[in-house]
Amino acid sequence: MARARKRKKQGGPREFDPSRWAHAVFALFAGISAWAFSHLVEDVWGFLWARWPQYVGRPSELWAQSIGAAVGIALIVWVWSRERYFKFVSETATEVSQIIWPTRAETRAATVVVVVITLICAGILSLMDASWSRLTDWLYAL
């Protein structure tokens, strides 16, 4: 029987590479801007067709989405190619990587504090509201 060969691990833990995250952010915003521009083109086309049907053809969903996606993706690619914007997003990713995130216990404790303070404030406001309501009712009764 042949023995299964053990795979040798390639390298150790990866180092943080902010440019990977910058590329991911730009790709995400390319999708978002394509979606937003496709809906914008569709709405503007529908508005123009409703106002001037003799000059503007009936809106086509496929064409509107294609034009909007092309404009959105072109805009993001243009921004992506500018070194200043790419550097800003890379530096932001580096700063976010240095954040020390709270543990689950710390998050739970902070959440409990927020809920308790919110309930206390709600109680105080309801007492003030009831007092003010009784005071105004008494003043109107005079």
C-alpha positions as CSV (number, residue, x, y, z in Angstrom):
1,M,0.0,0.0,0.0
2,A,1.2,3.4,-0.9
3,R,1.6,5.8,1.9
4,A,-0.1,9.2,1.6
5,R,2.5,11.9,1.5
6,K,2.2,14.7,3.9
7,R,1.8,18.1,2.4
8,K,4.3,20.6,3.4
9,K,2.8,23.9,4.5
10,Q,3.6,26.8,2.2
11,G,5.0,29.6,4.3
12,G,3.7,30.7,7.6
13,P,0.9,33.0,8.6
14,R,0.2,35.6,6.0
15,E,1.3,39.1,6.6
16,F,-1.3,41.8,6.3
17,D,-1.4,43.3,2.9
18,P,-3.5,46.5,2.7
19,S,-3.5,46.5,-1.1
20,R,-5.6,43.3,-1.1
21,W,-8.2,44.9,1.0
22,A,-8.1,48.1,-1.1
23,H,-8.8,46.0,-4.2
24,A,-11.6,44.3,-2.4
25,V,-13.1,47.6,-1.4
26,F,-12.9,49.0,-4.9
27,A,-14.5,45.8,-6.3
28,L,-17.3,46.1,-3.7
29,F,-17.9,49.7,-4.6
30,A,-17.9,48.8,-8.3
31,G,-20.8,46.5,-7.7
32,I,-22.7,49.1,-5.6
33,S,-22.1,51.9,-8.1
34,A,-23.1,49.7,-11.0
35,W,-26.4,48.9,-9.2
36,A,-27.0,52.5,-8.2
37,F,-26.3,53.9,-11.7
38,S,-28.4,51.3,-13.4
39,H,-31.4,52.2,-11.3
40,L,-30.6,55.9,-11.8
41,V,-30.5,55.5,-15.6
42,E,-33.7,53.5,-15.5
43,D,-35.5,56.2,-13.4
44,V,-34.3,59.1,-15.5
45,W,-35.2,57.3,-18.7
46,G,-38.7,56.6,-17.4
47,F,-39.1,60.2,-16.4
48,L,-37.9,61.5,-19.8
49,W,-40.2,59.1,-21.6
50,A,-43.2,60.2,-19.5
51,R,-42.5,63.9,-20.3
52,W,-41.5,63.6,-23.9
53,P,-42.6,60.2,-25.4
54,Q,-42.3,61.5,-29.0
55,Y,-38.6,62.2,-28.5
56,V,-37.5,59.5,-26.1
57,G,-38.2,55.8,-26.7
58,R,-39.9,53.5,-24.2
59,P,-37.5,52.6,-21.4
60,S,-35.7,49.2,-21.8
61,E,-34.7,47.6,-18.5
62,L,-31.9,45.7,-20.2
63,W,-30.4,48.8,-21.8
64,A,-30.9,51.0,-18.8
65,Q,-29.1,48.4,-16.6
66,S,-26.3,47.9,-19.1
67,I,-25.7,51.7,-19.5
68,G,-25.9,52.2,-15.7
69,A,-23.5,49.3,-15.0
70,A,-21.1,50.5,-17.6
71,V,-21.1,54.0,-16.2
72,G,-20.8,52.8,-12.6
73,I,-17.9,50.4,-13.3
74,A,-16.1,52.9,-15.5
75,L,-16.3,55.5,-12.7
76,I,-14.9,53.1,-10.1
77,V,-12.2,51.9,-12.5
78,W,-11.2,55.6,-13.0
79,V,-11.1,56.2,-9.3
80,W,-9.2,52.9,-8.8
81,S,-6.5,54.0,-11.2
82,R,-5.8,57.2,-9.3
83,E,-2.9,56.6,-7.0
84,R,-4.2,59.1,-4.4
85,Y,-7.5,57.3,-3.8
86,F,-5.8,53.9,-3.8
87,K,-3.3,55.1,-1.3
88,F,-6.1,56.5,0.9
89,V,-8.0,53.3,0.9
90,S,-4.8,51.3,1.6
91,E,-3.9,53.5,4.5
92,T,-7.4,53.2,5.9
93,A,-7.2,49.4,5.7
94,T,-3.9,49.6,7.6
95,E,-5.4,51.7,10.3
96,V,-8.4,49.4,10.6
97,S,-6.1,46.4,11.0
98,Q,-4.5,48.0,14.0
99,I,-7.7,48.4,15.9
100,I,-7.9,46.3,19.1
101,W,-11.5,44.9,19.0
102,P,-13.3,44.2,22.2
103,T,-13.8,40.7,23.4
104,R,-17.2,39.0,23.6
105,A,-17.4,39.6,27.3
106,E,-16.6,43.3,27.0
107,T,-19.2,43.7,24.3
108,R,-21.8,42.0,26.4
109,A,-21.0,44.2,29.4
110,A,-21.2,47.4,27.3
111,T,-24.5,46.2,25.8
112,V,-25.9,45.6,29.3
113,V,-24.8,49.1,30.4
114,V,-26.4,50.7,27.3
115,V,-29.7,48.8,27.8
116,V,-29.9,49.7,31.6
117,I,-29.1,53.4,31.0
118,T,-31.7,53.5,28.2
119,L,-34.3,52.0,30.5
120,I,-33.4,54.5,33.3
121,C,-33.6,57.4,30.8
122,A,-37.0,56.1,29.5
123,G,-38.3,56.0,33.0
124,I,-37.1,59.5,33.9
125,L,-38.6,60.9,30.6
126,S,-42.0,59.1,31.2
127,L,-42.1,60.6,34.8
128,M,-41.3,64.0,33.4
129,D,-44.0,63.6,30.7
130,A,-46.6,62.5,33.2
131,S,-45.7,65.3,35.6
132,W,-45.9,67.9,32.8
133,S,-49.1,66.5,31.5
134,R,-50.7,66.8,35.0
135,L,-49.4,70.3,35.4
136,T,-50.7,71.5,32.1
137,D,-54.1,69.8,32.7
138,W,-54.3,71.6,36.1
139,L,-53.3,74.9,34.4
140,Y,-55.9,74.5,31.7
141,A,-58.6,73.7,34.3
142,L,-58.1,77.1,36.0
